[in-house]
């Protein structure tokens, strides 16, 4: 390797490490349960659509097969994400009654990607990005329920909340065979979790010493994303992408909270879609995605399961698998301006029977309206922008405690979200 290329590689690695550190600095509840609706400015502006239409290195996070269409380029961006989360409880015997909002409501989520063709038919790339996560922070709640009148905390045990952060490092290889291309992207994942204010659940935990207020715990693991794209014609493409379950080390500090002794793997998911160039300047995209939350006990097990927390089959958040539908359109107005818009709908993973525990993780938004643009400054540089609005969605259900359903009670979870993504693309000859 030439000295100049070596120095560039070291510099890029340093930027990547710094970016990964900022990813781990904090994230919030994402939009498809706890998955991000898009990766990078372009994909986010299209509501996450585009499995069959790759244009930047962040396609590694969507469909690595698309790298063969990207060329050599570098992408970097940051999303300013503002989720507004609250719950309203009436007639409860345990959960703090009233309306209470989560304190933190602004998060930065960066992304970085680089792609480099090897020859006319193959490309390699690397990407660092945040997948999403969960965050709620209820610090100043006075609980006036009959179980603990005047005690602090949503669940009678002080400041309450969780913080789950996920970051991915993925290296990809793609190759074209005529009209068909394939890609493979091994994934290294890092998770950080912190949970507080759950001491009232000690009586139903298999390991109360590792249930709550244990500080940050780290989990690492790996999986793989594979993809394929077929160019049916010069104007029509179909594609599919699959991410395996990402097997993670256990959260030992929270082995009395999460089922299977602290196990919290990242669920498998797949996407299929199409892209059609209705003119040389306009492309429409449509994707279908499914996330298998039911594969992960800590996420999918019912919150009212009779098995103690932390054991196989122990209580979880009760999340269901979800289907997601995405539409996107891109218009190249001229050599400088490109405009994008999108809409995505996902099912709500949370049912009425599990709202009590999901005060901690109210991932209930379903509709996402997006837009954005790219401004090409010169032959090498472009600046990208994306906007997302997810209107408020709610789920209602009764309070469920170890003693059973509280008659006449109701808990409503509510959330809406806004995000702004800013990016820079540098293309190389």
Buried (B, 14 or more C-beta within 10 A) or exposed (E): EEEEEEEEEEEBEEBBEEBBEBBBEBBBBBBBBBBBBBBBBBBBBBBBBBBBBBBBBBBBBBBBBBBBBBBBBBBBBBBEBBBEBBBBBBBBBBBBBBEBBBBBBEBBBBBBBBBBBEEEEBBBBBBBBBBBBBBBBBBEBEBEBEBBEEBBBBBBBBBBBBBBBBBBBBBBBBBBEEEEBBBBBBBBBBBBBBBBBBBBBBEBBBBBEBBBBBEEBBBEBBBBBBBBBBBEEEEBBBBBBBBBBBEBBBBBBBBBBBBBBBBBBBBBBBBBBBBBBEEEEBBBBBBBBBBBBBBBBBBBBBBBBEBBBBBEBBBBBBBBBBEBBBBBBBBBEEEEEBBBBBBBEBBBBBBBBBBBBBBBBBBBBBBBBBBBBBEBEEEEEBBBBBBBEBEEBBBEBBBBBEEEBBEEBBBBBBBBBBBBBBBBBEBEE
